[in-house]
Every structure is written in C-alpha cells, then in structure tokens.
Amino acid sequence: MFRTPSRIAGTPVRVPLLLTLLSAGVAWPQAPAPSSAPATSSRTVQLTLAQAIKTALDQNPRVHQSLLAIAESGDDRRSAAAALMPSVAAQAFGQRNKYNLNAQMGMTVPGFPPEVGPYNWSHMGLEAQVSLFDLSLWKKWRASQHAEDSARAQGRAVREEIAAIVVGQYLRALRATASVQASESRVELAEALAKLAENQQKQGVGTKLDTLRSQVQLQAERQRLIQAQTQRTTALAGLGRALDLEPGTRIELTDSLAAPAMPIAGFQETFQASLAQRPELAVLDAREKAASNMREAAQGLRLPTLVATGSYGSTGLQSLPSTTTYQISVGLKVPLFTGGLVSAQIARAQSEQSRVQEARREVRAQVGFEIQVAQAELDAASHEVEVANLAVTLSTEALSQARHRFEAGVSNNIEVINAQDELAKANDNQISALYRLNQSRADLARATGQLESFFAR
C-alpha cells in the first residue's frame, strides 16, 4: 500500500526532494541520515506495515488471552457433549458378609439358623448409562457451541483492535520520517542559499543584511529538523512499545508515505458488508443464539427424560464357580414440581436475549456512524492531497523565481526567505494530508471489520 506512490486527479502523490527543485543552481549532495540518540540495544529490525501487524498479533498478551478464552469455551462445549454420550465404567469389588437372619426377616424362622456367614463373594463387570431423550441436555450442548463461536468472534475483535493500534502508530512514524526527510532537504537548501548570500555580499551585489537573513533562516530550518527528528524518535519508540519489542531496538520503516488504494463502494454497500464482517456483531449473534438455546434448555426441564442403564459381570462365592450376571433397565422421569427453577432460568435467558438485541442496535448505529465519518474524511483528505500537491508545485516555482531574481541582483533575499517559508508550509501540509488520507483509509477498514485483512496481506 505504501511502497508505490499512486495518483490522485492525475497528480503524483509523494514527498518531493527539494534538491531537485532548483536545478539551475548548485547541485548539492544528498544529506546523510541524522544521528539519533544512542540506543541501549544494537538490534535493528526492518519492518513493513504488514510485518508490524503480524509481529504485534503474534506477541500481544491480549491476543494470547483471547486464544485461552477460545480454548476454555471449547472445553465447555466438550463437557456439554459428554452429557449426551454413554458413560461406561468398570467395577470390581469383594465383600465378606455375616447377617443376623432373624433381624433381617424380623422374625424367627424354625429350622433356619439365626446367623448366616461369614462368607466371601466377589463381582467384576461393566456398567453403562446413556440418555435416550433429554432435550435440556441437547439444547445446552447447542448453547455451548454458540458460546464457542462468540469467543472466536471476540478473539477477532481483539485482533482488529490491536491491528488498529499498530496501523495508527506505524502511520505516525511514517509521517514523522517524511517530515525528517523534508526538513533535511530544507536545511540543505537553506545552507546553499546562505552560501549564495555570502558570495553575493563578497561580490558587492548583496548586503550584510541579506547574509544575516539567510543565516537566520538556516537556523530556523535546523531547529525544525531537530523537532522532526525528535518526533520520529518518539513515534518509533511508540511503535516498538506497541509491538512489544525489546527497549532500545532500532526500527527502520521500509514502507513510505503514499496514497492508498481508494475504495469505490458507496455507503449502503459498505454498510451491508460491514454488518457481515464486524466481529462485534458476530459476537452478539452468537450470544443471542446461545441465549435462545439456554431458554429452550430451561423449557426442556419440564419434559420427561428417558435413561437406559445396564450392567454385565461375573459374580460368585469364594472357591465356587462364578456366574455371569447382567441387568438392563429403562427409566422414565417426569418432573412434577421444580420449585420455580424452570421459570427462573427461562426469565434469565430472555433477559440475555433482550440485552443482546439492544446491544446489536447500538453497534449497528455505531458502525453506520463510523463508516459515514470515515468516508467523509477519506473524501476530504483525497482533495486535500490534490490541493497540497498543487501548493508544493507553486511554492517550488515561486522559490525558484525568487532565487533567480536574487542571483541577478534585482531584489534582495526577502523574497527568497518568504518563498522558503511558503514551501516549508506546503511540504508540511502535503505530509499531513497524506497522513490523514492513510489514516482515514485505515478508519474505514476498521469500520468494515477488515483492518487486519486489508493491511496484513
């Protein structure tokens, strides 16, 4: 997006190098990169915007926390599914028994001993149970599926938020870098003009006042360069913090500040696409489905449940052959009174549905507002870039004309100084317009829920 400058209304959109604007004068060498403050780490990383986003999404703690939330929701879904599956258990036990037969029967039986035992017996086998019909369990499982979908959508929302932070910080760093480059060119230009004023004075064409004016202008441009370098340093430090890089890591941006690809869709088309893409709406959709299933699960508590159980094993007395035994049973449970449990759970699920519906209305309205604002700012910024490009062209021509007049001795360098100031303002306006254009494009991508996919590809 940033590597190749594009055109707006047929005008190349780029930060001009001032050294090429005055070809009639002395050809100056390219300025070396300004020295920055000593870093505490010798590591240097080169980053495109896509690489910066990927780095942030790989390392950000909030992204990792969202992954843990997704994993936990998956565990809840599997737990709900386990209630619908058969449960099988192996069992083995032995007993040594002695009974008072009279006490067990509640009477004395002639011919029977008063005591039985002691004797030993054992049993080994399998026991299984399965729910044949339980609507409540089934709906709870469906609700857990939607809860997992909600966690995944929430994870996408977190990724979009982190990507928005990185994009904004990267664009600010690009703007600061472009300002440094423009300031470096203006300093070189001011140095050349100061040298020209000095030569004009020596030749008797110029005055000491012209030389002083050019020196003052040179110092002003150097001060602007220092300010631009400081802004670049702080912007890169903020980018490193957003990427969770080691403090002191030097960052080199490989993208440049240029006009992005402009969208062609209108508001309605963009708005409808946003409703399908925004992760916040996906979260609410999943929550509403989960609440609906929980309401149906609560209603299912009023329905009968059917459970089948069975056991198969081997039982026998000690020192005697064992006998194969089994038992199969089917049980029907009909709830008659639940103490208000069902109505309470239904009311809670309905309240959740109502909250989700109100939240959806708010999010839909917010999405529409964000799209309208982003499109308006994008349109305005594109026109600002056109105006700024023209202003740079005109101020460059004015500076060239003022210099030629000063060289010819038909005027002093007041016109040159004024032209320098106008060109500096035009450069700053062009950089600011390009920054606003890119930020507006990022805001529109964020509003449509496609920020990561648009910038990280």
Secondary structure by P-SEA (a helix, b strand, c coil): cccbbbbcccccccccccccccccccccccccccccccccccbbbbbcaaaaaaaaaaccaaaaaaaaaaaaaaaaaaaaaaaabbbbbbbbbcbbbbbcccccccccccccccccccccccccbbbbbbbcccaaaaaaaaaaaaaaaaaaaaaaaaaaaaaaaaaaaaaaaaaaaaaaaaaaaaaaaaaaaaaaaaaaaaaccccaaaaaaaaaaaaaaaaaaaaaaaaaaaaaaaaaaaacccccbbbbbcccccccccccccaaaaaaaaaaccaaaaaaaaaaaaaaaaaaaaaaccbbbbbbbbcccccccccbbbbbbbccbbbbbbbccccaaaaaaaaaaaaaaaaaaaaaaaaaaaaaaaaaaaaaaaaaaaaaaaaaaaaaaaaaaaaaaaaaaaaaccccaaaaaaaaaaaaaaaaaaaaaaaaaaaaaaaaaaaaccccccccc
